[in-house]
Each structure stands twice: as C-alpha cells, then as structure tokens.
Amino acid sequence: MTDGFPSLPERAADARRASAAAAAFGGGVVAAGLGLGALAVTVLFLWISAPFPDSGLDGALRIAADLWLLAHGASLLRTDTLSGLPAPIGVTPLLLTVLPGWLVYRAAAHAVAPPEGEGEGDAGDGSPGRVEPRVAADAAGWLVAGYLLVGVGAVLYTSYGQVRSDPLSAVLHLPVVAVLAAGAGAWSGCGRPAVALPRAVRRWLDELSLPRWLTLPEGGLPAALRAAAASTAVLVGGGAVLGGASLVWHERLVGHSFAQLSAPLSGRCAVLLVALALVPNMAVWGASYALGPGFAVGAGSVVAPAGLGTGVGAGAGSGVSGSDVLPNFPLLAALPAHGATPLSWAVLVLPVLAGLCAAWLVGGAAAAGSWRPARTALVASLAALGCGASTGLLAGWSAGPMGSAVLADFGPRWWAAGGAALGWTLVVGVAGAVGVRWWHVRVPVPAEPVSWGERWGKVRGVFRWRWRWSRSVPESVAEVPEMPPMPVVPPLVPPVE
C-alpha cells in the first residue's frame, strides 16, 4: 500500500525545491519593491520641500512608478500638451537603469547560491559547492516572475494621469531587463562556470567542417570578450571626458540654463538629479560623436565632428541644427555651436585608442597561447564585433523621443554608432593585434652582459694598438729598407739527361 507514495527523501527534496522557489519569488518581489521605494523616497522628498506642489501624494507616487518603468526602458506618455495629442517620453536615464539591474542581480545571486554544506561538488569543509544549472535556472525564473508581478502592478497604477505609462513598451522592455540581470546574477551565484555551446550547435559546427583558421583557438572567446569590454569602456569613458570638457567650456551657458529652470531650492535639486541621471547618456552620446556619426538633438538635426547638421535654426556649416527649438536644459546648453574645426576632428583619436586597447589584449593573449596570425586576426575580429554590438546597444538604449514633432528624435542611431565602432575597432584592432603578437613572439638577439670595466679596457686596447702601429709604420716609402734578394735554392732532384 505504501509503494505508490513518495519516500521520505523524495518528499524532503520536494519541500526544499518548493521552499527555494518561494524564496526566489519573494526575492524578486523585494527587489522590485526596493527599487520603487528608493525612487519614491526621492520624489516624496522633493514634493514635500516644494513650495507649490502641483499634485497630491497620489501624483507624487505615480511619478515615482513612472520613473521606475522609465528606468527599464519603457516609454511614457504625457497628455497635458497644447495639441491635445499624447507626447512620448522615451529617453531612458541610464543611471536609473543601474538601480533595478543591480537589485535583480544581487537577488538572483543570493537565490542561486547554495547554503553552507550543500550543493554539487561540496568538499565537506563547510564551503558552499556548485549548483546545478537546472536548479539555478528554476530559481532565476521564479525570481523574474515575482519581479514582473510587481511590474504589472506598476503599469496598472500608472495607466492614468498626466504622465502615464505605455503598456506595450513596458511589456517589451521590463522582462528583458529582468531576465538579463537575473541571468547574470544566477551565473555569478553558480561560481561563474564556463558556458558551453548547446549540443545541437556543436554538432552543426562539426558537420560544417570549417577551415582550421576559422576555428577559435583555446582561450580565444574569453580574450575576445575581454577585449570587446575594454574597448567599449574606452569609448564610453572617452565620451564622458568629452562631455565633461564641453560642460566646462560652456560653463556660462550651462549655469544660465540651470538658473533659469527653477528658482526654489527644491526645483534646482530636481534639475540637478535629472542631469546626474543623464550623465551616462551624455557619455554614450559623446562616444558616438567621437566615432563620427554623432547624435540627433531633434528631428532632422545632428551633432557630429564634420558639422553635418541640416535643419531648423542651423547656420551654414553648423554642427548643431535645430538649436532654436531645443528645450532649456544644462546638458543641452553644452552642445558645440560651430562646424568642423581641428579640435572637433581631434576627437577621432578616441576610437583609435579603443582599437589599440583591443589589439593589445588580443595580441598579448595570442603570444601567450601561441596562436597563428590568422587565428589572432579572427579573435580580434570577434572582439570588434562585440564592441560594435555593445556600443549599438548602449546607443539605442540611451536614445529616444522627448516629445512630438521636432522633439521626436534625441540621441544617436544605434546602427550608425554600432557600425562605426565595428569599423574602427576592426581596422585598428586586427592589424594592431597581429603586430603586437609579432612583437611578443619575435626572437631577439641575446646580448652578452659586458661591464663598464671591460668596455673601457677594450677602448684602451684599441687606442694603444693604433699608437703602436703608427710608430712602427715609416712616414715615406723612401725610408722603407730594401729587402735582400732571395737565395737560389738548388733542386733536390737532379735533372734526367
């Protein structure tokens, strides 16, 4: 009668799985709640300190939920427009995206990490072992489910008001951020194991029979990923430096714009917080400017080193078009107001530095792994592809509309920025990686170590030999003594008669 019932160990395992699923689901709810709470505290502080608040407590909380959805890339709709048509708000502050991403990452890493003394591969010394991929995937899935449940509530709560959320945009963006952050956290909680290709993909590659020079060498994929991450960091960091230098150069215009936006202290604090949240966007836009394609500051406008802007309010050869209709904001006041100059063309050194960084990393890995030049070029090309993809993703995530009509286009085009990053890194990185590899693997001629005493002794010996030779050589040919005639030696064998 008891054969049909699960055994005690099976029931204990089911209870542990159910408890882990509930904990992961609760972790997702807590991560979403913490993100909403942090933004709500900031908005409520500004609302309380404002001398003339425009809305009540419900409106302030709705603004906090709108900002939380905007941090995930979801678009908002502003209904209080002069035309009566809703105007979209789609520029995502990248600094706000860090908050929910980091919370989901930490929650997933904590949900996947096994307790002490448990887990696959435990050594029995109390240190946690590794977790099976299936268990980690289940925990990450339950965490994402709890996070999205709170997201659905936030979308419903912000479905009315002057600034409301776009449900379709929230459905497209919110799960992507949650899944990516939870996947990264689960991978980190598992001990960052090596990710292998699926069995079907590996079988297809084996049947494809690619040439040997088209196959990645051992350690090629990690080296390409490191080089792509480093070159992207160089681009974004250089863009941040360019943006900061432009703010310092136009400090008078930036200060005037900041003072005009709001007179009360609470309003200025709000403007400052919004500007700080958009600083990573400024870095990405600066990187796109240095790559060449530039970025848009309104429909039909562009800011680029070549001064290609054509649109309303642009002068001949101006690098910024449509500046007369731009909103009054400190970061927009720092845009360059002139066309192509030697200083603007000097920013093209930034993508060259990014390509050299990728070349240095790939070339060093090629020398350590004894790769052939063809495989070195293949890994460098893969790194350039990764740099282009990541740059295009950042450019697309940081761009969007700020309204309708002229304000419907702000930021770089993802395909232009990504393609330019791919081209620069491919041209500089591949040639540089092969050159760095040759520099590391060349066979130098070993030089014998010679002390200074030995060198001085050789120099003295050369001069002494020259002095003795000059004393022994006569000054003229007349002084050379004549050589005595050679005696005639009779033959040893007499001639035959």
NUVO-284343 format. One record per residue (C-alpha): x, y negated, z. Coordinates in steps of 0.05 Angstrom, whole numbers, plus 32768, in hexadecimal, padded with zeros to 4 digits. Example, Ala and Ser with C-alpha at 12.3 -4.5 7.8 and 13.67 -1.06 7.14 Angstrom:
<rs>
R    X    Y    Z
R 80F6 805A 809C
R 8111 8015 808F
</rs>
This chain:
<rs>
R    X    Y    Z
R 8000 8000 8000
R 803A 7FD1 800C
R 805C 7FDE 7FC9
R 8034 7FA8 7FA5
R 8048 7F71 7FD6
R 8089 7F4A 7FD1
R 80C0 7F5D 8000
R 80D8 7F30 8038
R 8116 7F17 8013
R 80EC 7F06 7FD6
R 80BA 7EDF 8000
R 80F3 7EBA 8021
R 8111 7EA8 7FDD
R 80CD 7E8F 7FC5
R 80C5 7E66 8003
R 810A 7E47 7FF9
R 80FB 7E37 7FB0
R 80B9 7E17 7FC3
R 80DB 7DEE 7FFA
R 8112 7DD8 7FC9
R 80DD 7DC4 7F95
R 80B6 7D9C 7FC9
R 80F6 7D7A 7FE1
R 810A 7D68 7F9A
R 80C4 7D4D 7F8B
R 80C6 7D23 7FCA
R 810B 7D0A 7FB7
R 80F0 7CF0 7F75
R 80B7 7CCC 7F98
R 80E8 7CAE 7FCB
R 8118 7C97 7F94
R 80E0 7C74 7F6E
R 80C6 7C55 7FAF
R 810A 7C3B 7FC2
R 8112 7C19 7F7E
R 80CD 7BFA 7F82
R 80DA 7BE5 7FCA
R 811B 7BC2 7FBB
R 80FC 7B99 7F84
R 80BE 7B8B 7FAE
R 80E8 7B70 7FE8
R 810D 7B41 7FB9
R 80CD 7B28 7F97
R 80A9 7B1F 7FD9
R 80E3 7AF7 7FF6
R 80E1 7AC8 7FBA
R 8095 7AC4 7FBD
R 8095 7AB3 8007
R 80CB 7A7E 8000
R 80A9 7A5D 7FC4
R 8087 7A1B 7FD7
R 804E 7A24 7FA4
R 8044 7A6F 7F94
R 801A 7A7A 7F56
R 7FFB 7ABD 7F6C
R 7FEB 7AE3 7FAB
R 800B 7B20 7FCA
R 7FEB 7B4E 7F96
R 800A 7B26 7F5E
R 804F 7B28 7F7F
R 804C 7B73 7F88
R 8035 7B7C 7F40
R 8071 7B53 7F28
R 809F 7B82 7F50
R 807F 7BBE 7F2E
R 8086 7B9C 7EEA
R 80D0 7B91 7EF7
R 80D8 7BDA 7F0B
R 80BA 7BF1 7ECA
R 80E3 7BBE 7EA3
R 8122 7BDA 7EC3
R 8111 7C1D 7EA1
R 810C 7BFC 7E5D
R 80C0 7BF6 7E5A
R 80A3 7BB8 7E3A
R 8075 7B87 7E5C
R 803D 7B5D 7E3E
R 8032 7B14 7E52
R 7FEA 7AFF 7E47
R 7FEB 7AB5 7E5C
R 8002 7A9B 7E19
R 7FEB 7A5F 7DF1
R 7FD5 7A89 7DB7
R 7FAE 7ABA 7DE2
R 7FD4 7AF5 7DC6
R 7FFE 7B1E 7DF6
R 8049 7B10 7DEF
R 8079 7B4B 7DFB
R 80B3 7B49 7E2B
R 80E4 7B7F 7E19
R 812B 7B68 7E2D
R 8140 7B99 7E63
R 816D 7B7D 7E9A
R 81A4 7BB1 7E9B
R 81B7 7BA2 7EE3
R 8170 7BB6 7EF8
R 8177 7BF7 7ED2
R 81B1 7C0A 7F00
R 8184 7C0B 7F3D
R 8152 7C42 7F28
R 8188 7C69 7F03
R 81B5 7C6C 7F40
R 817B 7C7F 7F6E
R 8165 7CB8 7F41
R 81AD 7CCF 7F38
R 81B9 7CD2 7F83
R 8176 7CF5 7F90
R 8184 7D2A 7F5C
R 81CB 7D37 7F75
R 81AF 7D3F 7FBC
R 8176 7D6C 7FA5
R 81A4 7D9A 7F7E
R 81DE 7D9F 7FB0
R 81D8 7DE1 7FD6
R 81D9 7DE2 8022
R 8218 7DF7 8047
R 8226 7E41 8043
R 81F8 7E4D 8008
R 81FC 7E4B 7FBD
R 821E 7E74 7F88
R 8267 7E7D 7F91
R 8268 7E6C 7FDB
R 82AA 7E7E 7FFB
R 828C 7E88 8040
R 82B4 7E50 8060
R 8279 7E22 8067
R 8286 7DFB 8027
R 824C 7DF7 7FF6
R 824F 7E23 7FB9
R 8237 7E17 7F72
R 81EE 7E16 7F5E
R 81D1 7E3D 7F25
R 81BE 7E12 7EE9
R 8176 7E2B 7EEB
R 816E 7E17 7F33
R 818C 7DD2 7F25
R 815E 7DC9 7EE9
R 8121 7DDB 7F13
R 8134 7DA9 7F49
R 8141 7D72 7F17
R 80FE 7D80 7EF5
R 80D8 7D7A 7F37
R 80FD 7D3A 7F48
R 80EB 7D1B 7F04
R 80A2 7D30 7F0F
R 809F 7D0C 7F52
R 80C1 7CCE 7F34
R 8091 7CCB 7EF9
R 8055 7CD2 7F27
R 8069 7C90 7F48
R 8075 7C73 7F02
R 802E 7C84 7EED
R 8014 7C5F 7F2A
R 803F 7C23 7F1A
R 8025 7C21 7ED2
R 7FDD 7C24 7EEA
R 7FEA 7BEE 7F1E
R 8008 7BBF 7EEB
R 7FD3 7BCA 7EB5
R 7FB1 7B88 7EC3
R 7FC8 7B41 7ED3
R 7FED 7B0A 7EAF
R 802A 7B37 7EA5
R 8016 7B7F 7E9A
R 803B 7BBE 7E85
R 8038 7BE0 7E42
R 8022 7C28 7E4F
R 803F 7C44 7E0E
R 8083 7C24 7E1A
R 8083 7C3E 7E62
R 8074 7C85 7E4A
R 80AD 7C81 7E18
R 80E2 7C64 7E47
R 80D4 7C79 7E8E
R 80DD 7CC5 7E84
R 811D 7CBA 7E5C
R 813F 7C93 7E95
R 8126 7CC5 7EC9
R 813D 7D02 7EA2
R 8181 7CE7 7E91
R 8190 7CCF 7ED8
R 8176 7D0F 7EF7
R 819E 7D3A 7EC7
R 81DE 7D14 7ED7
R 81D0 7D1B 7F21
R 81C1 7D65 7F1C
R 8201 7D70 7EF4
R 8228 7D4A 7F29
R 8206 7D71 7F62
R 8219 7DB3 7F40
R 8263 7DA1 7F44
R 8268 7D84 7EFD
R 826E 7DC8 7EDA
R 8285 7DCE 7E92
R 824B 7DC7 7E63
R 824C 7DFD 7E2C
R 8226 7DFA 7DEB
R 81E7 7E25 7DE5
R 81F1 7E6B 7DCC
R 81CA 7E5E 7D8C
R 81F5 7E22 7D7B
R 8235 7E48 7D88
R 821D 7E82 7D5C
R 820C 7E51 7D25
R 8251 7E31 7D29
R 8272 7E76 7D25
R 824A 7E88 7CE8
R 8259 7E45 7CC8
R 82A4 7E55 7CC4
R 82BE 7E0F 7CC8
R 8307 7E01 7CB5
R 8338 7E04 7CEE
R 8347 7DBA 7CEC
R 82FC 7DAB 7CF6
R 82F9 7DD1 7D37
R 8305 7DAC 7D78
R 8344 7DC0 7D9D
R 8343 7DD5 7DE5
R 8334 7D99 7E10
R 8320 7D70 7DD3
R 82D9 7D61 7DE8
R 82EA 7D46 7E2E
R 8321 7D1C 7E10
R 82F1 7CFF 7DDC
R 82BE 7CF0 7E11
R 82F1 7CCD 7E3D
R 830B 7CA4 7E02
R 82C4 7C91 7DEE
R 82B3 7C7B 7E34
R 82F3 7C53 7E3B
R 82EB 7C2F 7DF8
R 82A3 7C1E 7E08
R 82B9 7C03 7E4C
R 82ED 7BD8 7E2A
R 82B8 7BBC 7DFA
R 8286 7BAD 7E31
R 82BB 7B91 7E60
R 82D6 7B65 7E2A
R 8290 7B4E 7E1A
R 8287 7B3B 7E63
R 82C8 7B13 7E61
R 82B0 7AEF 7E22
R 826D 7ADF 7E42
R 828E 7AC5 7E81
R 82BE 7A9A 7E59
R 8284 7A7D 7E31
R 8260 7A6C 7E72
R 829D 7A48 7E8D
R 82A7 7A24 7E4A
R 825F 7A0B 7E4A
R 825A 79FF 7E95
R 8239 79BB 7E8D
R 8201 79D6 7E61
R 81F8 7A13 7E8E
R 81F3 79E9 7ECC
R 81C1 79B9 7EAB
R 8195 79F3 7E95
R 8198 7A12 7EDA
R 8184 79D1 7EFB
R 814A 79C5 7ECB
R 8128 7A07 7ED5
R 8114 79FF 7F1D
R 811D 79CC 7F54
R 810B 79F4 7F93
R 813F 7A22 7FB1
R 8114 7A60 7FA9
R 810C 7A52 7F5F
R 8156 7A49 7F55
R 8163 7A8A 7F7A
R 8132 7AAD 7F4B
R 8155 7A90 7F0E
R 8198 7AA5 7F2A
R 8180 7AED 7F37
R 8164 7AF2 7EF1
R 81A5 7AD9 7ED4
R 81CD 7B0B 7EFD
R 819F 7B44 7EE6
R 81AE 7B30 7E9E
R 81FA 7B2D 7EA6
R 8204 7B74 7E8B
R 81D9 7B61 7E50
R 8208 7B27 7E44
R 8243 7B57 7E45
R 8223 7B84 7E11
R 8210 7B49 7DE6
R 8258 7B2E 7DEC
R 8272 7B72 7DD5
R 8244 7B70 7D98
R 825D 7B2A 7D89
R 82A5 7B41 7D8C
R 8296 7B7D 7D5F
R 827D 7B4E 7D28
R 8232 7B59 7D1E
R 8220 7B2A 7D58
R 81DB 7B26 7D78
R 819A 7B03 7D6B
R 817E 7ACA 7D95
R 813C 7AC6 7D72
R 811B 7ADD 7D32
R 8148 7ACF 7CF6
R 8184 7ABA 7D20
R 81C6 7AD8 7D32
R 8204 7AC7 7D5B
R 8242 7AE3 7D3A
R 828C 7AD0 7D32
R 8282 7AC3 7CE8
R 824B 7A90 7CF4
R 8216 7AB5 7CCD
R 81D9 7A97 7CF0
R 81A1 7A7F 7CC2
R 8160 7A68 7CDF
R 8138 7A30 7CFE
R 8164 79FB 7D1E
R 81A5 7A14 7D02
R 81D6 79E6 7CE0
R 8203 79F8 7CA7
R 8236 7A2B 7CBC
R 821A 7A2F 7D02
R 8225 7A6E 7D29
R 81E3 7A67 7D50
R 81A1 7A5F 7D2D
R 815E 7A4E 7D4C
R 817E 7A2C 7D87
R 8149 79F6 7D88
R 8113 7A27 7D9C
R 813A 7A51 7DCE
R 8120 7A53 7E15
R 8144 7A2A 7E49
R 8170 7A5D 7E6E
R 81B8 7A59 7E88
R 81D2 7A95 7E62
R 81B5 7A7B 7E20
R 81D5 7A37 7E2C
R 821A 7A57 7E26
R 8210 7A6D 7DDE
R 8245 7A54 7DAC
R 822C 7A18 7D85
R 825D 7A1A 7D4B
R 826D 7A46 7D10
R 82AA 7A6F 7D00
R 82E9 7A55 7D23
R 832D 7A75 7D31
R 8318 7A7E 7D79
R 82D9 7AA4 7D65
R 8301 7AD0 7D36
R 8332 7ADF 7D6E
R 82FD 7B09 7D92
R 8306 7B3F 7D5E
R 8343 7B56 7D86
R 8312 7B76 7DB7
R 82FB 7BB0 7D8B
R 8344 7BBA 7D78
R 8355 7BC2 7DC1
R 831B 7BF4 7DC9
R 8336 7C1D 7D8F
R 837C 7C1C 7DAC
R 8362 7C33 7DEF
R 8340 7C6F 7DCE
R 837F 7C7D 7DA5
R 83AB 7C7C 7DE3
R 837F 7CAE 7E09
R 8375 7CDD 7DCE
R 83BE 7CDA 7DB9
R 83D6 7CE9 7E00
R 83A6 7D25 7E04
R 83BE 7D3D 7DBF
R 8407 7D3B 7DD5
R 83F7 7D60 7E15
R 83CE 7D95 7DF0
R 83FC 7D9C 7DB4
R 83C4 7D8B 7D82
R 83D0 7D85 7D38
R 83C8 7D40 7D18
R 8387 7D56 7CF6
R 8368 7D6C 7D37
R 8380 7D2D 7D59
R 835D 7D04 7D23
R 831E 7D2F 7D2D
R 831C 7D22 7D78
R 8328 7CD7 7D6D
R 82EF 7CD6 7D3B
R 82C2 7CF8 7D6E
R 82D6 7CC3 7DA1
R 82C5 7C8C 7D6F
R 8281 7CAC 7D64
R 8275 7CAD 7DAF
R 828A 7C64 7DB5
R 825B 7C50 7D7D
R 8221 7C77 7D9A
R 8229 7C5B 7DE0
R 8232 7C14 7DC6
R 81F4 7C1A 7D9B
R 81CC 7C36 7DD6
R 81E1 7BFC 7E03
R 81D3 7BC9 7DCC
R 818D 7BE5 7DC0
R 817E 7BEA 7E0B
R 8193 7BA2 7E17
R 816C 7B83 7DDE
R 8122 7B76 7DD5
R 80ED 7B3F 7DCD
R 80E3 7B05 7DFC
R 80A1 7AF0 7DDE
R 8080 7AEA 7D9A
R 8092 7AC6 7D59
R 80D8 7AA9 7D5F
R 80E5 7AC9 7DA3
R 80D6 7B0F 7D89
R 811F 7B23 7D7F
R 8156 7B1D 7DB3
R 8196 7B45 7DB7
R 81C1 7B6E 7D88
R 81A9 7BA1 7D55
R 81BB 7BE6 7D70
R 81CD 7C02 7D2B
R 81FA 7BC6 7D1A
R 821E 7BC6 7D5D
R 8226 7C12 7D5F
R 823E 7C15 7D17
R 8271 7BDE 7D22
R 828B 7C00 7D60
R 8290 7C42 7D3A
R 82B5 7C21 7D00
R 82E7 7BFB 7D2B
R 82F7 7C36 7D59
R 82FB 7C66 7D1E
R 832C 7C3C 7CF7
R 8358 7C28 7D31
R 834F 7C65 7D5D
R 835E 7C9C 7D2A
R 839E 7C7C 7D0F
R 83B3 7C68 7D55
R 83A7 7CAD 7D72
R 83D1 7CCE 7D3D
R 8408 7C9B 7D48
R 8407 7CA3 7D94
R 840A 7CEF 7D8B
R 8447 7CE8 7D5E
R 8468 7CBA 7D90
R 845F 7CEC 7DC9
R 8474 7D2B 7DA3
R 84AF 7D0E 7D7D
R 84F3 7D2E 7D8D
R 8522 7CF7 7DA6
R 856E 7CFE 7DA0
R 8588 7D0C 7DE6
R 85BC 7CD8 7DFA
R 85F5 7CEE 7E28
R 85F8 7CC3 7E66
R 8638 7C9A 7E66
R 864F 7C71 7EA1
R 8667 7C2A 7E9C
R 86AD 7C40 7EAF
R 86B1 7C71 7E75
R 8696 7C3C 7E45
R 86CB 7C0A 7E5C
R 8701 7C3F 7E56
R 86ED 7C4E 7E0E
R 86ED 7C04 7DFC
R 8732 7BFB 7E1B
R 874C 7C38 7DF6
R 8733 7C1D 7DB3
R 8755 7BD9 7DBC
R 8796 7BFA 7DD6
R 8799 7C28 7D99
R 878E 7BEE 7D69
R 87C6 7BC6 7D8B
R 87F7 7BFF 7D87
R 87E6 7C0C 7D3D
R 87EF 7BC2 7D2C
R 8835 7BC3 7D4D
R 884C 7C00 7D26
R 8834 7BE9 7CE1
R 8867 7BBC 7CBC
R 8851 7B77 7CA7
R 8867 7B7E 7C5E
R 8875 7BB4 7C2D
R 88BE 7B9E 7C27
R 88CB 7BB2 7C6F
R 88B5 7BF9 7C62
R 88F3 7C25 7C61
R 8900 7C50 7C24
R 88F4 7C99 7C2C
R 8932 7CC5 7C1F
R 892E 7CF2 7BE1
R 8915 7D38 7BED
R 894B 7D6E 7BE8
R 8946 7D9F 7BAF
R 8937 7DE4 7BCB
R 8952 7E1E 7BA0
R 891F 7E53 7B8E
R 891D 7E8F 7BBA
R 8916 7EC0 7B80
R 894B 7EBB 7B49
R 8932 7EB4 7B02
R 892E 7EF2 7AD7
R 895F 7EF2 7A9B
</rs>
